[in-house]
Amino acid sequence: MKYWLTEPAKDDLLSIWDYTADRWNEERADLYIDALDARFAWLTKNVGLWKPRPELRQGLYSYLEQSHVIVFWKQRGGIEILRVLHGKMDVKQHL
């Protein structure tokens, strides 16, 4: 299985990198984005650990990575990452 990101998810990662680089530094921002990327790949191999989110939309899943929630669904051949939102954000509002 593989994964890919929607445009909103790519924008989320850019915002996360910018915030982290401003708050700490570019090296830490790179490390955090790398950790998220590793988690995306890990999710493709650990289907049993996905959290179903039927209250948001049928077939939707999420997974918490540090302070962010990865929102995704299974698509043919992999998973599509829809959003990467801060844990304090209202997921439903940002889908």
N, C-alpha and C positions, 0 to 999 in steps of 0.2 A: 504494500500500500504506500502511496505517496501523499503529499499534502501540497496545497497551494493557497495563496492568500487573495482575498478580494481587495479591491482598491481601498475601501474603508479600513480594512485591516492593515494594509500597507501604510496608510496615513496614520493609524494608531501607533504603529511602530516608530514612525518618524517623530511623532509627538513625544512618545516615551523616551526616545533617544535624546531629543532636544531638552526635555525637562531634566533628565538624569545628568546630562552633560553640564547644564546650567547649575544644578543643585550641588553636584559633586565634581565630576570631571569627565572628559571624553573617554578615558580608559574604562572607567566604571560603566559608562553608557554602553560601550562596545560589549563589555562582559555581560551586561544585563540582556541586551538584544541577543547575544549568543545563547544565553540560558533559555530565552523564550524560543529561539529557533530549535534548540535541542529538545525542548519539551514538545514542540510541534511534531518532530520526527518520532519521539517516544510515544506520543498518542496514537500514531498509526500502528504501533505494535502492541498496544495495551487496551484494546477495545473494552474489555471487561471493567475497566476503571473509569470509563466515561460516565459523567453524571447526566442522566436524561433530564431535559428541561421542558416537559410537555406543557407547563403553565405558560411558557413563552411561545412555543410553536411545536407542533408535532415533528419529531425527527431531529430536534435540536438538542445539542449537548453542550456542556461546559466543563472546564477544568481550571482549578485555581493554581496559578504559578506565582509564587511570592505575593506581591500585592496586586496582581492583575488576574482577570478572569478571561480565559480563552473561550470564545463562543464559536462553535463549529457544527457542521453536520456531515454525515457520511454521503459521499457522492461516488459514482462509479469509479472504481480504481483508487479511491483514497478519501481524504477528508478536505473539505473546504473551510478554511478559517475565515469566519465572517467578521469578527471583531476581536480586539484585545483591549479590554476596558479595565480601568482601575476598579478595584473591589468595592469602592464606595459609590460608584456610579450605578444608576438605575439601568440595568441591562435592557429591559423591555423598551425603555425610552430611546435607546441608541441602536435598536435593530432596524 
